[in-house]
Amino acid sequence: MTAALAHHWHFPASLVMALTAAVDPLATRPFSRMGAALRLASVITDCRELGVPVQDGLQLMQSALLEHLQLDLGWLEAHLPDHRLATAGVEALVH
């Protein structure tokens, strides 16, 4: 749905493709690193909203994608912005 809206709103084709790939980045050919990043960002957001440790949630939900990308989860979690900072202003956009 997000990709369809992005296409309808004339977003760049690369972003539409990434949004499409984010559903299942490993099944998309060619592989979309942006789609993979969007998928991981979605899981990270869900983890933080639910109070689940990010490393645990990513391992549980996206272990194959993590392996494909060879991500260092310790480094990733250490460099993620504070959740409140990352989501600041979202309420204003939604309402």
MOPECOR-V26878 format. One record per backbone hydrogen bond with DSSP energy under -1.0 kcal/mol. CO is the residue of the C=O (numbers start at 1). NH is the residue of the N-H. If there is no record, write none. Layout:
co;nh
CO;NH
CO;NH
This chain:
co;nh
1;5
2;6
3;7
4;8
5;9
6;11
7;10
12;16
13;17
14;18
15;19
16;20
17;21
18;22
20;23
24;27
32;36
33;37
34;38
35;39
36;40
37;41
38;42
39;43
40;44
41;45
42;46
43;47
44;48
45;49
46;50
47;51
47;52
53;57
54;58
55;59
56;60
57;61
58;62
62;66
63;67
64;68
65;69
66;70
66;71
72;76
73;77
74;78
75;79
82;86
83;87
87;90
89;93
90;94
91;95
